[in-house]
Amino acid sequence: MKKMQLSTKILIGLGAGILAGILLQGSPAVANAWIKPFGTLFLNLIKMIIVPLVLASLVVGTCGLGDVKKLGRIGGKTMAYYLLTTAFAVILGLILANIFSVGAGFVLPSDVKAAEASKMPSVIDTLLNIIPTNPIKAASDGNMLQIIAFALILGSGIVVLGDKGKPVFDFFDSLAEISYKITGGIMILAPYAVFALITPVVASNGPKVLLPLLSVIIIVYVGCALHAALVYSGTLMAFAKFSPMKFFKGIFPAQAIAFTTCSSSATLPVNMQCTEENLGVPKSISSFVLPLGATINMDGTALYQGVCALFIANVYGLDLTIAQQATIVLTATLASIGTAGVPGAGLIMLTMVLQTVGLPLEGLALVAGIDRILDMARTTINITGDSACAVIIAASENELDRDCQIKHTYSA
């Protein structure tokens, strides 16, 4: 008798969690006290393995590219794809928010509290902070951008050194394989974690609470769906001659994890497996493109910035000029480079965007209550863009295994 696939188990866990959340709407404290800890345990296990996984896989991926010229070529194409799709996402969010006048007629609550402003770092500071002064501290702090920079530099040094660098490469290759094995064991818990994570969200955010902000939720979800259908499907067909149906079917397990954990970093291990084993992307490319995307590719988050900025402006009766909306596009695109792939990071970005265009930071309180609901959609789009980029890069390098069949690696 065939074992049930993990993607099916995840879907069952998701449905069961939604049902349990509805039943526990009257007592969300029960869900938070007795069910959520199991989901938190899963996230802690993922966080435990994420630093060695990213460091080792990026070093191995950089070395696997073979030469520095290829590294520069693939890195350039990857960065271009990520930044262009992020800019398009925030533009799409602004267009939808303008067309449907998101937030129009919303009654401002009387208990809105001011949010503490975050200082917007300059472009120079952002670039300087990419290079770690202490790689060990960067790993300890979980600073993914600095870890990525160190891994790329270290991998490039191993490539240039040649045979003398092989012992170091072998160490990281072994560490990467160990990390993959540990990740596989952790993923067995995924269906139960999905149940434990979704239940308190539904219990705490019932339909009556979400109804006044339903327009924001609908527009963000519709925008994310349109971005996937237009941008990812379009670029996959145009640049990789790859079937969108096969693509979305192949990454469904990763999307399910992203939807419930709201963390690009936590989803990275399963996203790497889906991209390699279901979509035919070689490990040398996936281990470079995907960890990079988990940190700097924030298409869903950027789209959310555009929608929420317009929503807050409408609620306060403020009109944003074309120049101010263009500033939102630029700020959201650049801010995505340094935003951590963890739950709630979008609110930090939104603070920067509001401050840049002069919108009241009190508006954060309006969307903070539904941020988790919005985070589900935007994180799913974030990791979907990572995989789409990996497929396109592999196709451009003539390294995509087009005969690869979906293997359902996640059966347990």
N, C-alpha and C positions, 0 to 999 in steps of 0.2 A: 504494500500500500504506500503510495507516494506521500512523502511528507509535505505538510502544508508550507507554502513559500512564506518567507518572512514578510514580504510586502503585503500578503493577504492577512497575516497576523497583525501587522501594523494597522491596516484598515479596520480590522475588527476591534482592535484596541481603541482606535480613534472614535468609532461609532459608540462603543460601550462607554467611553469617557464622556461623550456628549450627553448620552442618556443619563448617566450617573450625575452629571453636573446639573441637569434639569431637575432631577429628583432632589438634589441637595441645595436648591436655590434658597430655601428658607434657612439653611444653616451652613453657610460657606465656611465657617470656622472649622467644622468637622472635616470638610474636604482639605482645608489647608493644614490641619493638625495631623490627620491620619493617613491621607492619601498622597499629598504633595511631596512628603519626604522621600518616597520611593522614586519619584521623578528627579528630585534633587540629587539623590545618590547616583543615578545614571549620569546626570550632568557632571558631577564631581569626578566620576570615573573617566569620562571623555576629556575633561579639563586636565586630568592627571597625565594622559597620554599625548595630549595635543602638541606640547612643546617638543618632546623628542621626535614625534612623528613629523612635524613640519620641518624641524632642523635637519633630520636625517634624510627625509625624502627630497628636500630641496637641494642638499649637497649632492646626493646621488643623481638627482635629475639634472643638475648643472653639469656634473661629470659625464652623464650619459649623452649629453648633446655633442660631445666629442671634441669640439674646439671653440675657442673664444668667439670667432666670427659667427658661428652658428648660434651661440648664446646671445650675442648682440642682435642678430636678425630675429630670432624668436621672441626675445624680450621686447624689441621694438614693436613687433606686430601685436603682441599681447597687450602692451600698454595702450597702443592706439585703439584697439578694439574696446578695451575696458572704459577708457575715458570718453570715447565717442558714444557708446551705448548709454553711459551714465548721463551725459548731456542730453541725449534724446529722451531719456526717461523723465527727467525733470521738466523738460519742455512739454512732453505729453501730459504730465500731471497738471501743469499750469493751463494748458489748453482745455482739458476736461473740466477743471475747476472754474474757469471763466465761462465756458459754455453752459454749465449747469448751475452757475451762481451758488456754489457750495456755501452753506451757512446762512444764506439769505433767510431772514425771518426768525433766526434763532434768538431766543431770549437769553441774554447774558445772566448767568447765575450771580446772586448777590454775595456769595461766599468765596469768590475767586481770590486767591492769594497770589502775591507777587512771587515770581520765580527768580532765583538767584542767577544773575548773568554769568555766562562763561566768556572769558576773554578770547577773542578771535586771534589765533596765532597768525603771524605774517607768513607769506610764502617762503621767505628765506629761512625763518625759524623751522617751518615744516620740513624743508629740505635738509637742513642741518641736523634735525632730530632723527632723521632716518638712519644715520650712521651711529652705532652705539659706541660710547667711550669705554664701556665695560660689557662685553657680550654675556658674561655670566650673570650680571645684574639684569640685563635685558631678558634673559631666560627666566630668572627668578621672578621678575615683575610681570612676565607674560606679555612683554611689549612685542607684538607680532611683527610690526613693521621693521623694528631693529633686528629681530631674529632673522627675518627674511633677508635683510641687507647683509648680515654677517654670513648667512648660509651661501648666498650668491658669491660673495667675495672669497670665502673659503673654498667653495667648489671651483671657482675660476682659477684659484691658486693651485689646486690639485691637478687641474687640466694642464696648466702651463708647465708644472713640474714633471709631469709624465710618470715614468716607472717609479721614481723615488717617492711619489705621493700615493702609490698603490696601497701601502699599509693603512694609511688614514682613510682612503676610500673604502677599503674592506671593512673597517670598523663601522663607518656610517652605513654601509650596505647591510651589515648584520643588524645594526640598531634599527634600520628601517624595517627589515623583515620581522624582527621581534615586535616592533610597534604594530605592524599589520596583524600579527597573530593575536596580540592582546586586544586589539580593536575588534577582531572577529569574535572573541569571547564576550566582549562588552556588548556587541550588537545583538547577542541572543536575548538580552534584557530589553531590547527596544520596544516590543509591543506593550510590555507592562509599563515601561516608562512613559510611552505615549498616553496610555490610559491615566496614569498618575499626574501627568502634566496638564492634560486638557480638562480634567474634571474640575479642579478648583477655578480655572478660568471661566468656565461656563457657570459654575455655582456663584461666582462673585459678580459676573457681568450678565445678568439676565436680560431678556428682550425689552423689558420696561425701562431698564437703565440705559440700554443702547439706542432706544428709539429716537431721542432727540438728535443723536449724532449719526443716525443711520445714513444720511447723505454722504458724510465723510467716508464711512466704511464702504459703502457701495462704490463710490468713485475710485477709491484706492484699489479695491478689488478688481473693478472693471478695467482700470488703467493697467494694473499688473497683467491681467489676462490679455489685453490688447498688446502690451509690450512683448509678451511671450509670442503671441500669434504673428505680429508684424515684424518685430526686430529679429528675434531669435530664429523663427521659422524662415523669414526672408533671407537672413545672412547664411543660414545653414544650406538653403537651396542654392543661393547665388554663389557662395564662395567655396562650399564643400560638396555640392551636389548630393546632399544627405537628406534622407526622408525625415521630416519633422515628426511623423507618427512614430517611427522607430526611436527617434531621439527621446521623446517624452515618455514613451513606454519604458525605455531603458533606464531613465533616471528617476522613475516614480518612487522607489524606496528612499532615495535621498531627499526628494521633495516632501515626502511624508514626515521624515525626521526634522527637516527644516521648518515645516509648518507647525510642529508641536514644540520644538525646543527653542525656536526663534533665535538660533545661533548658527551663523555661517561656520564658525570655527568648530563647533560641536558636530556639525554635519560633514565636515571635511573628510573624515575617514571613509564613511559610506559613499560619499560623492566620488572619491577617488576610485573605489572598487567598481561602482556603477559605470563610470566613464571608461575605465580600462577593460572590464570584462563584458559589458553589455554594448558599448559603443565602438570598441576597437581602437581606442587611443593608446599608444604605447606608453609604458610607465615613464620613460625618459621625458616625455612631454607633459603627461598629467601631473607628475610630481614637481614640475616647475610651474605650470600654468595655474593649477587649482589652489595650492597654498598661497600663491600671489593674489589670486582673485578673492580668496576668503578674507583678505585684509583690505584690498583697495577697490574691489568691484562691488559697488553698492547701488545697482540700478533701482531695485525696489525701494530702497531707503531714499534715494534721490527723488523718485516719483512722489513719495510720501511727503517730502519737504515742500514740493510745489503745491500739492493739494492743501496741506495744513496751513501753509503761509497765507494762501488765498482765503481759506476758511476763517482764520483769525482776523484777517483784514476786514472781511465782510461783517463779522460779528461786532467789531468795534467801529463799523461805519467808515472805514478808511479805504481810499482808492489807491491802488498800486499802479504807478506809471509803467510804460513799456521798459524804461530804463531800469526801474526797480526790479521788474520781473526778470530782466536780463541779468541783473546782479544776483538774483536768486539762483539762476542757472549756473553762473560761474562759481558762486560760493558753495553750492551743494556739490558740484563736480569736484572741486578742489578739496573740500572737507571730507569727501568720501575716502581720500587717500589715507588719511590718518585715523579713521574711525575703526574701533575694534569690532570684530565680528561676534559680538556677544549680545544677549537680550538687553533691550533698552538703549542701545547706543544711538538709535535714531533721534531720541529726545535731545541728546547732547548736540548732535548736528543741527537740529531744529533751533536750538538756542542761538547758535552761531548765525543761522540764516535770518532769524527775526531781528537780531541785534544789527546785522549788516544793513537791512533795509528800513530800520527804524520802527518796527512793529512792537507793540507792548509785549513784554515777556510774560505778563500775567496770562496771556493767551495759552501758555503751555499747560495751565491747569485744565483748560477745556478739553484737550486731547489726551492728557496723561491717563485719564480713566479708561480710555479705550486703546491705549498704546499697545497693549499686549495683543489685542485683536488685529490691529493694523500690522504689528510686527510679524505676525504669522504669514501674511501675504507677501510683505516686502522681503523677508528672509528667503522665502521660497523662490522668489524671482532672482534674488542675489545669487543663490547657488546654481540656479538654472543657467544664468549667464556665464558662470564659471565653466560649466560643462560645454556649453555651446562654443565658447572661445577655444577650449581644448580640442574639440572636434575640428573646428575650422583651421587651427594652427597645424594639427596633424595632417589634414588634407593638403594644406599649402606646402608641407614638407614631404608630401608623397609617402607618409608613414601610417596612414589610416587603414586599418584592417576592415575593408568594406564587406567582407564575407562573415564578419563576426555576428554570431547569433546571441540573443539574450539568454543567458545561462541561469538566471535566477540563483545567483551565488548565495543569496541570503536565506536559503531554506535551512531550517534547523529542527 
